[in-house]
Amino acid sequence: MMTTTESMVKNLVDTFEKDGLQVIQANCTGFENPTTIEGVEPDVICWNPNKELYHIGVVADSQTISSDLTKQKILTLSKLMMGRGSSEGERLPFVIGVPPEASNEADKTFQENEIQSQGNAQKIVL
């Protein structure tokens, strides 16, 4: 039986793959666990071969969306930039996957921390 988190990660993986991204690491069966980045662990790390750009994904449910850990993940991971290659200096696309009941809270976190204005972050309702 998959946990809620794992099934959300799986949905996020499917979404990324539909967009033509290569999933490198993910917190679900069949992938190695994501590397910790600046002290926090994303749930999914993908590679966009066309743009030579990593994409970072996290999931949160109605319990975890308002936790300090989730906020820390959002703040840290949404500010990452590409260090090399053709997209050097570009912010990494950041996606947070949430269930419908955590959607408003995700918006609020984005607004409070001015994440939206960076232009690289989006919320997906899973």
Chimera marker file (.cmm) of the C-alpha trace (Angstrom):
<marker_set name="trace">
<marker id="1" x="0.000" y="0.000" z="0.000" r="1" g="1" b="0" radius="0.5"/>
<marker id="2" x="1.466" y="3.331" z="-1.064" r="1" g="1" b="0" radius="0.5"/>
<marker id="3" x="1.422" y="6.164" z="1.410" r="1" g="1" b="0" radius="0.5"/>
<marker id="4" x="-0.414" y="9.343" z="0.469" r="1" g="1" b="0" radius="0.5"/>
<marker id="5" x="2.913" y="11.071" z="0.039" r="1" g="1" b="0" radius="0.5"/>
<marker id="6" x="4.267" y="8.350" z="-2.207" r="1" g="1" b="0" radius="0.5"/>
<marker id="7" x="1.198" y="8.367" z="-4.430" r="1" g="1" b="0" radius="0.5"/>
<marker id="8" x="1.427" y="12.167" z="-4.672" r="1" g="1" b="0" radius="0.5"/>
<marker id="9" x="5.091" y="11.870" z="-5.644" r="1" g="1" b="0" radius="0.5"/>
<marker id="10" x="4.117" y="9.261" z="-8.234" r="1" g="1" b="0" radius="0.5"/>
<marker id="11" x="1.519" y="11.653" z="-9.689" r="1" g="1" b="0" radius="0.5"/>
<marker id="12" x="4.117" y="14.413" z="-9.815" r="1" g="1" b="0" radius="0.5"/>
<marker id="13" x="6.568" y="12.059" z="-11.566" r="1" g="1" b="0" radius="0.5"/>
<marker id="14" x="3.865" y="11.220" z="-14.131" r="1" g="1" b="0" radius="0.5"/>
<marker id="15" x="3.162" y="14.927" z="-14.680" r="1" g="1" b="0" radius="0.5"/>
<marker id="16" x="6.853" y="15.679" z="-15.245" r="1" g="1" b="0" radius="0.5"/>
<marker id="17" x="7.249" y="12.722" z="-17.612" r="1" g="1" b="0" radius="0.5"/>
<marker id="18" x="4.226" y="13.860" z="-19.636" r="1" g="1" b="0" radius="0.5"/>
<marker id="19" x="6.030" y="17.190" z="-20.029" r="1" g="1" b="0" radius="0.5"/>
<marker id="20" x="8.988" y="15.338" z="-21.537" r="1" g="1" b="0" radius="0.5"/>
<marker id="21" x="11.277" y="15.661" z="-18.518" r="1" g="1" b="0" radius="0.5"/>
<marker id="22" x="13.640" y="12.924" z="-17.399" r="1" g="1" b="0" radius="0.5"/>
<marker id="23" x="13.021" y="12.011" z="-13.777" r="1" g="1" b="0" radius="0.5"/>
<marker id="24" x="16.399" y="11.404" z="-12.157" r="1" g="1" b="0" radius="0.5"/>
<marker id="25" x="15.487" y="10.938" z="-8.500" r="1" g="1" b="0" radius="0.5"/>
<marker id="26" x="12.171" y="10.652" z="-6.663" r="1" g="1" b="0" radius="0.5"/>
<marker id="27" x="10.787" y="9.612" z="-3.297" r="1" g="1" b="0" radius="0.5"/>
<marker id="28" x="8.882" y="6.681" z="-4.745" r="1" g="1" b="0" radius="0.5"/>
<marker id="29" x="9.479" y="3.098" z="-5.790" r="1" g="1" b="0" radius="0.5"/>
<marker id="30" x="11.693" y="2.641" z="-8.824" r="1" g="1" b="0" radius="0.5"/>
<marker id="31" x="13.882" y="5.700" z="-8.236" r="1" g="1" b="0" radius="0.5"/>
<marker id="32" x="16.773" y="6.541" z="-5.982" r="1" g="1" b="0" radius="0.5"/>
<marker id="33" x="16.008" y="9.052" z="-3.244" r="1" g="1" b="0" radius="0.5"/>
<marker id="34" x="16.620" y="12.693" z="-4.117" r="1" g="1" b="0" radius="0.5"/>
<marker id="35" x="19.872" y="14.319" z="-3.098" r="1" g="1" b="0" radius="0.5"/>
<marker id="36" x="19.664" y="16.817" z="-0.264" r="1" g="1" b="0" radius="0.5"/>
<marker id="37" x="20.136" y="20.356" z="-1.606" r="1" g="1" b="0" radius="0.5"/>
<marker id="38" x="21.185" y="23.126" z="0.771" r="1" g="1" b="0" radius="0.5"/>
<marker id="39" x="19.950" y="21.099" z="3.725" r="1" g="1" b="0" radius="0.5"/>
<marker id="40" x="16.510" y="20.121" z="2.427" r="1" g="1" b="0" radius="0.5"/>
<marker id="41" x="15.355" y="17.164" z="0.389" r="1" g="1" b="0" radius="0.5"/>
<marker id="42" x="13.130" y="17.637" z="-2.640" r="1" g="1" b="0" radius="0.5"/>
<marker id="43" x="10.673" y="14.868" z="-3.558" r="1" g="1" b="0" radius="0.5"/>
<marker id="44" x="11.466" y="14.823" z="-7.271" r="1" g="1" b="0" radius="0.5"/>
<marker id="45" x="14.440" y="15.976" z="-9.330" r="1" g="1" b="0" radius="0.5"/>
<marker id="46" x="14.098" y="16.034" z="-13.118" r="1" g="1" b="0" radius="0.5"/>
<marker id="47" x="16.230" y="17.037" z="-16.051" r="1" g="1" b="0" radius="0.5"/>
<marker id="48" x="15.012" y="18.977" z="-19.066" r="1" g="1" b="0" radius="0.5"/>
<marker id="49" x="17.333" y="17.866" z="-21.889" r="1" g="1" b="0" radius="0.5"/>
<marker id="50" x="16.160" y="20.606" z="-24.277" r="1" g="1" b="0" radius="0.5"/>
<marker id="51" x="16.887" y="23.477" z="-21.925" r="1" g="1" b="0" radius="0.5"/>
<marker id="52" x="19.659" y="21.728" z="-19.962" r="1" g="1" b="0" radius="0.5"/>
<marker id="53" x="17.820" y="22.658" z="-16.801" r="1" g="1" b="0" radius="0.5"/>
<marker id="54" x="16.932" y="20.782" z="-13.626" r="1" g="1" b="0" radius="0.5"/>
<marker id="55" x="13.363" y="20.868" z="-12.350" r="1" g="1" b="0" radius="0.5"/>
<marker id="56" x="12.657" y="20.445" z="-8.647" r="1" g="1" b="0" radius="0.5"/>
<marker id="57" x="9.412" y="19.120" z="-7.188" r="1" g="1" b="0" radius="0.5"/>
<marker id="58" x="8.015" y="18.727" z="-3.683" r="1" g="1" b="0" radius="0.5"/>
<marker id="59" x="4.670" y="17.452" z="-2.460" r="1" g="1" b="0" radius="0.5"/>
<marker id="60" x="2.712" y="18.436" z="0.622" r="1" g="1" b="0" radius="0.5"/>
<marker id="61" x="-0.670" y="17.445" z="1.983" r="1" g="1" b="0" radius="0.5"/>
<marker id="62" x="-3.080" y="19.392" z="4.172" r="1" g="1" b="0" radius="0.5"/>
<marker id="63" x="-1.071" y="18.319" z="7.248" r="1" g="1" b="0" radius="0.5"/>
<marker id="64" x="2.419" y="19.156" z="5.999" r="1" g="1" b="0" radius="0.5"/>
<marker id="65" x="1.719" y="22.229" z="3.838" r="1" g="1" b="0" radius="0.5"/>
<marker id="66" x="1.818" y="24.580" z="6.815" r="1" g="1" b="0" radius="0.5"/>
<marker id="67" x="4.799" y="22.936" z="8.525" r="1" g="1" b="0" radius="0.5"/>
<marker id="68" x="8.089" y="24.766" z="8.960" r="1" g="1" b="0" radius="0.5"/>
<marker id="69" x="9.878" y="22.006" z="7.032" r="1" g="1" b="0" radius="0.5"/>
<marker id="70" x="7.643" y="22.445" z="3.990" r="1" g="1" b="0" radius="0.5"/>
<marker id="71" x="8.068" y="26.239" z="4.128" r="1" g="1" b="0" radius="0.5"/>
<marker id="72" x="11.825" y="25.778" z="4.354" r="1" g="1" b="0" radius="0.5"/>
<marker id="73" x="11.736" y="23.468" z="1.324" r="1" g="1" b="0" radius="0.5"/>
<marker id="74" x="9.690" y="25.967" z="-0.680" r="1" g="1" b="0" radius="0.5"/>
<marker id="75" x="11.940" y="28.901" z="0.248" r="1" g="1" b="0" radius="0.5"/>
<marker id="76" x="15.199" y="27.073" z="-0.368" r="1" g="1" b="0" radius="0.5"/>
<marker id="77" x="14.328" y="25.036" z="-3.452" r="1" g="1" b="0" radius="0.5"/>
<marker id="78" x="12.453" y="27.797" z="-5.298" r="1" g="1" b="0" radius="0.5"/>
<marker id="79" x="15.550" y="30.014" z="-5.198" r="1" g="1" b="0" radius="0.5"/>
<marker id="80" x="18.018" y="27.592" z="-6.768" r="1" g="1" b="0" radius="0.5"/>
<marker id="81" x="19.807" y="28.609" z="-9.938" r="1" g="1" b="0" radius="0.5"/>
<marker id="82" x="21.482" y="26.609" z="-12.652" r="1" g="1" b="0" radius="0.5"/>
<marker id="83" x="25.226" y="26.666" z="-12.070" r="1" g="1" b="0" radius="0.5"/>
<marker id="84" x="26.437" y="25.713" z="-15.522" r="1" g="1" b="0" radius="0.5"/>
<marker id="85" x="25.470" y="24.830" z="-19.058" r="1" g="1" b="0" radius="0.5"/>
<marker id="86" x="23.298" y="26.733" z="-21.503" r="1" g="1" b="0" radius="0.5"/>
<marker id="87" x="20.834" y="27.753" z="-18.794" r="1" g="1" b="0" radius="0.5"/>
<marker id="88" x="23.436" y="29.008" z="-16.332" r="1" g="1" b="0" radius="0.5"/>
<marker id="89" x="22.047" y="31.667" z="-13.978" r="1" g="1" b="0" radius="0.5"/>
<marker id="90" x="18.437" y="30.728" z="-14.666" r="1" g="1" b="0" radius="0.5"/>
<marker id="91" x="16.219" y="29.862" z="-11.712" r="1" g="1" b="0" radius="0.5"/>
<marker id="92" x="15.307" y="26.186" z="-11.595" r="1" g="1" b="0" radius="0.5"/>
<marker id="93" x="11.642" y="25.526" z="-12.310" r="1" g="1" b="0" radius="0.5"/>
<marker id="94" x="10.032" y="24.624" z="-8.999" r="1" g="1" b="0" radius="0.5"/>
<marker id="95" x="6.756" y="22.749" z="-8.595" r="1" g="1" b="0" radius="0.5"/>
<marker id="96" x="4.788" y="21.986" z="-5.469" r="1" g="1" b="0" radius="0.5"/>
<marker id="97" x="2.191" y="19.244" z="-5.756" r="1" g="1" b="0" radius="0.5"/>
<marker id="98" x="-0.712" y="19.415" z="-3.326" r="1" g="1" b="0" radius="0.5"/>
<marker id="99" x="-4.148" y="17.819" z="-2.913" r="1" g="1" b="0" radius="0.5"/>
<marker id="100" x="-7.165" y="20.129" z="-3.432" r="1" g="1" b="0" radius="0.5"/>
<marker id="101" x="-7.581" y="20.709" z="0.317" r="1" g="1" b="0" radius="0.5"/>
<marker id="102" x="-4.035" y="22.086" z="0.624" r="1" g="1" b="0" radius="0.5"/>
<marker id="103" x="-4.274" y="24.309" z="-2.447" r="1" g="1" b="0" radius="0.5"/>
<marker id="104" x="-5.205" y="27.590" z="-0.706" r="1" g="1" b="0" radius="0.5"/>
<marker id="105" x="-2.515" y="27.119" z="1.914" r="1" g="1" b="0" radius="0.5"/>
<marker id="106" x="0.085" y="26.592" z="-0.829" r="1" g="1" b="0" radius="0.5"/>
<marker id="107" x="-1.037" y="29.834" z="-2.500" r="1" g="1" b="0" radius="0.5"/>
<marker id="108" x="-0.765" y="31.631" z="0.819" r="1" g="1" b="0" radius="0.5"/>
<marker id="109" x="2.787" y="30.388" z="1.394" r="1" g="1" b="0" radius="0.5"/>
<marker id="110" x="3.739" y="31.516" z="-2.121" r="1" g="1" b="0" radius="0.5"/>
<marker id="111" x="2.184" y="34.954" z="-1.540" r="1" g="1" b="0" radius="0.5"/>
<marker id="112" x="3.676" y="35.502" z="1.914" r="1" g="1" b="0" radius="0.5"/>
<marker id="113" x="7.141" y="34.750" z="0.612" r="1" g="1" b="0" radius="0.5"/>
<marker id="114" x="6.755" y="36.427" z="-2.784" r="1" g="1" b="0" radius="0.5"/>
<marker id="115" x="7.516" y="33.167" z="-4.560" r="1" g="1" b="0" radius="0.5"/>
<marker id="116" x="5.086" y="33.865" z="-7.409" r="1" g="1" b="0" radius="0.5"/>
<marker id="117" x="6.965" y="36.960" z="-8.549" r="1" g="1" b="0" radius="0.5"/>
<marker id="118" x="10.143" y="34.933" z="-9.180" r="1" g="1" b="0" radius="0.5"/>
<marker id="119" x="8.438" y="33.426" z="-12.218" r="1" g="1" b="0" radius="0.5"/>
<marker id="120" x="9.861" y="29.914" z="-11.782" r="1" g="1" b="0" radius="0.5"/>
<marker id="121" x="7.417" y="28.385" z="-9.304" r="1" g="1" b="0" radius="0.5"/>
<marker id="122" x="4.064" y="26.768" z="-9.834" r="1" g="1" b="0" radius="0.5"/>
<marker id="123" x="1.535" y="24.796" z="-7.863" r="1" g="1" b="0" radius="0.5"/>
<marker id="124" x="-0.052" y="21.653" z="-9.250" r="1" g="1" b="0" radius="0.5"/>
<marker id="125" x="-3.144" y="20.180" z="-7.660" r="1" g="1" b="0" radius="0.5"/>
<marker id="126" x="-2.684" y="16.408" z="-7.680" r="1" g="1" b="0" radius="0.5"/>
<link id1="1" id2="2" r="1" g="1" b="0" radius="0.2"/>
<link id1="2" id2="3" r="1" g="1" b="0" radius="0.2"/>
<link id1="3" id2="4" r="1" g="1" b="0" radius="0.2"/>
<link id1="4" id2="5" r="1" g="1" b="0" radius="0.2"/>
<link id1="5" id2="6" r="1" g="1" b="0" radius="0.2"/>
<link id1="6" id2="7" r="1" g="1" b="0" radius="0.2"/>
<link id1="7" id2="8" r="1" g="1" b="0" radius="0.2"/>
<link id1="8" id2="9" r="1" g="1" b="0" radius="0.2"/>
<link id1="9" id2="10" r="1" g="1" b="0" radius="0.2"/>
<link id1="10" id2="11" r="1" g="1" b="0" radius="0.2"/>
<link id1="11" id2="12" r="1" g="1" b="0" radius="0.2"/>
<link id1="12" id2="13" r="1" g="1" b="0" radius="0.2"/>
<link id1="13" id2="14" r="1" g="1" b="0" radius="0.2"/>
<link id1="14" id2="15" r="1" g="1" b="0" radius="0.2"/>
<link id1="15" id2="16" r="1" g="1" b="0" radius="0.2"/>
<link id1="16" id2="17" r="1" g="1" b="0" radius="0.2"/>
<link id1="17" id2="18" r="1" g="1" b="0" radius="0.2"/>
<link id1="18" id2="19" r="1" g="1" b="0" radius="0.2"/>
<link id1="19" id2="20" r="1" g="1" b="0" radius="0.2"/>
<link id1="20" id2="21" r="1" g="1" b="0" radius="0.2"/>
<link id1="21" id2="22" r="1" g="1" b="0" radius="0.2"/>
<link id1="22" id2="23" r="1" g="1" b="0" radius="0.2"/>
<link id1="23" id2="24" r="1" g="1" b="0" radius="0.2"/>
<link id1="24" id2="25" r="1" g="1" b="0" radius="0.2"/>
<link id1="25" id2="26" r="1" g="1" b="0" radius="0.2"/>
<link id1="26" id2="27" r="1" g="1" b="0" radius="0.2"/>
<link id1="27" id2="28" r="1" g="1" b="0" radius="0.2"/>
<link id1="28" id2="29" r="1" g="1" b="0" radius="0.2"/>
<link id1="29" id2="30" r="1" g="1" b="0" radius="0.2"/>
<link id1="30" id2="31" r="1" g="1" b="0" radius="0.2"/>
<link id1="31" id2="32" r="1" g="1" b="0" radius="0.2"/>
<link id1="32" id2="33" r="1" g="1" b="0" radius="0.2"/>
<link id1="33" id2="34" r="1" g="1" b="0" radius="0.2"/>
<link id1="34" id2="35" r="1" g="1" b="0" radius="0.2"/>
<link id1="35" id2="36" r="1" g="1" b="0" radius="0.2"/>
<link id1="36" id2="37" r="1" g="1" b="0" radius="0.2"/>
<link id1="37" id2="38" r="1" g="1" b="0" radius="0.2"/>
<link id1="38" id2="39" r="1" g="1" b="0" radius="0.2"/>
<link id1="39" id2="40" r="1" g="1" b="0" radius="0.2"/>
<link id1="40" id2="41" r="1" g="1" b="0" radius="0.2"/>
<link id1="41" id2="42" r="1" g="1" b="0" radius="0.2"/>
<link id1="42" id2="43" r="1" g="1" b="0" radius="0.2"/>
<link id1="43" id2="44" r="1" g="1" b="0" radius="0.2"/>
<link id1="44" id2="45" r="1" g="1" b="0" radius="0.2"/>
<link id1="45" id2="46" r="1" g="1" b="0" radius="0.2"/>
<link id1="46" id2="47" r="1" g="1" b="0" radius="0.2"/>
<link id1="47" id2="48" r="1" g="1" b="0" radius="0.2"/>
<link id1="48" id2="49" r="1" g="1" b="0" radius="0.2"/>
<link id1="49" id2="50" r="1" g="1" b="0" radius="0.2"/>
<link id1="50" id2="51" r="1" g="1" b="0" radius="0.2"/>
<link id1="51" id2="52" r="1" g="1" b="0" radius="0.2"/>
<link id1="52" id2="53" r="1" g="1" b="0" radius="0.2"/>
<link id1="53" id2="54" r="1" g="1" b="0" radius="0.2"/>
<link id1="54" id2="55" r="1" g="1" b="0" radius="0.2"/>
<link id1="55" id2="56" r="1" g="1" b="0" radius="0.2"/>
<link id1="56" id2="57" r="1" g="1" b="0" radius="0.2"/>
<link id1="57" id2="58" r="1" g="1" b="0" radius="0.2"/>
<link id1="58" id2="59" r="1" g="1" b="0" radius="0.2"/>
<link id1="59" id2="60" r="1" g="1" b="0" radius="0.2"/>
<link id1="60" id2="61" r="1" g="1" b="0" radius="0.2"/>
<link id1="61" id2="62" r="1" g="1" b="0" radius="0.2"/>
<link id1="62" id2="63" r="1" g="1" b="0" radius="0.2"/>
<link id1="63" id2="64" r="1" g="1" b="0" radius="0.2"/>
<link id1="64" id2="65" r="1" g="1" b="0" radius="0.2"/>
<link id1="65" id2="66" r="1" g="1" b="0" radius="0.2"/>
<link id1="66" id2="67" r="1" g="1" b="0" radius="0.2"/>
<link id1="67" id2="68" r="1" g="1" b="0" radius="0.2"/>
<link id1="68" id2="69" r="1" g="1" b="0" radius="0.2"/>
<link id1="69" id2="70" r="1" g="1" b="0" radius="0.2"/>
<link id1="70" id2="71" r="1" g="1" b="0" radius="0.2"/>
<link id1="71" id2="72" r="1" g="1" b="0" radius="0.2"/>
<link id1="72" id2="73" r="1" g="1" b="0" radius="0.2"/>
<link id1="73" id2="74" r="1" g="1" b="0" radius="0.2"/>
<link id1="74" id2="75" r="1" g="1" b="0" radius="0.2"/>
<link id1="75" id2="76" r="1" g="1" b="0" radius="0.2"/>
<link id1="76" id2="77" r="1" g="1" b="0" radius="0.2"/>
<link id1="77" id2="78" r="1" g="1" b="0" radius="0.2"/>
<link id1="78" id2="79" r="1" g="1" b="0" radius="0.2"/>
<link id1="79" id2="80" r="1" g="1" b="0" radius="0.2"/>
<link id1="80" id2="81" r="1" g="1" b="0" radius="0.2"/>
<link id1="81" id2="82" r="1" g="1" b="0" radius="0.2"/>
<link id1="82" id2="83" r="1" g="1" b="0" radius="0.2"/>
<link id1="83" id2="84" r="1" g="1" b="0" radius="0.2"/>
<link id1="84" id2="85" r="1" g="1" b="0" radius="0.2"/>
<link id1="85" id2="86" r="1" g="1" b="0" radius="0.2"/>
<link id1="86" id2="87" r="1" g="1" b="0" radius="0.2"/>
<link id1="87" id2="88" r="1" g="1" b="0" radius="0.2"/>
<link id1="88" id2="89" r="1" g="1" b="0" radius="0.2"/>
<link id1="89" id2="90" r="1" g="1" b="0" radius="0.2"/>
<link id1="90" id2="91" r="1" g="1" b="0" radius="0.2"/>
<link id1="91" id2="92" r="1" g="1" b="0" radius="0.2"/>
<link id1="92" id2="93" r="1" g="1" b="0" radius="0.2"/>
<link id1="93" id2="94" r="1" g="1" b="0" radius="0.2"/>
<link id1="94" id2="95" r="1" g="1" b="0" radius="0.2"/>
<link id1="95" id2="96" r="1" g="1" b="0" radius="0.2"/>
<link id1="96" id2="97" r="1" g="1" b="0" radius="0.2"/>
<link id1="97" id2="98" r="1" g="1" b="0" radius="0.2"/>
<link id1="98" id2="99" r="1" g="1" b="0" radius="0.2"/>
<link id1="99" id2="100" r="1" g="1" b="0" radius="0.2"/>
<link id1="100" id2="101" r="1" g="1" b="0" radius="0.2"/>
<link id1="101" id2="102" r="1" g="1" b="0" radius="0.2"/>
<link id1="102" id2="103" r="1" g="1" b="0" radius="0.2"/>
<link id1="103" id2="104" r="1" g="1" b="0" radius="0.2"/>
<link id1="104" id2="105" r="1" g="1" b="0" radius="0.2"/>
<link id1="105" id2="106" r="1" g="1" b="0" radius="0.2"/>
<link id1="106" id2="107" r="1" g="1" b="0" radius="0.2"/>
<link id1="107" id2="108" r="1" g="1" b="0" radius="0.2"/>
<link id1="108" id2="109" r="1" g="1" b="0" radius="0.2"/>
<link id1="109" id2="110" r="1" g="1" b="0" radius="0.2"/>
<link id1="110" id2="111" r="1" g="1" b="0" radius="0.2"/>
<link id1="111" id2="112" r="1" g="1" b="0" radius="0.2"/>
<link id1="112" id2="113" r="1" g="1" b="0" radius="0.2"/>
<link id1="113" id2="114" r="1" g="1" b="0" radius="0.2"/>
<link id1="114" id2="115" r="1" g="1" b="0" radius="0.2"/>
<link id1="115" id2="116" r="1" g="1" b="0" radius="0.2"/>
<link id1="116" id2="117" r="1" g="1" b="0" radius="0.2"/>
<link id1="117" id2="118" r="1" g="1" b="0" radius="0.2"/>
<link id1="118" id2="119" r="1" g="1" b="0" radius="0.2"/>
<link id1="119" id2="120" r="1" g="1" b="0" radius="0.2"/>
<link id1="120" id2="121" r="1" g="1" b="0" radius="0.2"/>
<link id1="121" id2="122" r="1" g="1" b="0" radius="0.2"/>
<link id1="122" id2="123" r="1" g="1" b="0" radius="0.2"/>
<link id1="123" id2="124" r="1" g="1" b="0" radius="0.2"/>
<link id1="124" id2="125" r="1" g="1" b="0" radius="0.2"/>
<link id1="125" id2="126" r="1" g="1" b="0" radius="0.2"/>
</marker_set>
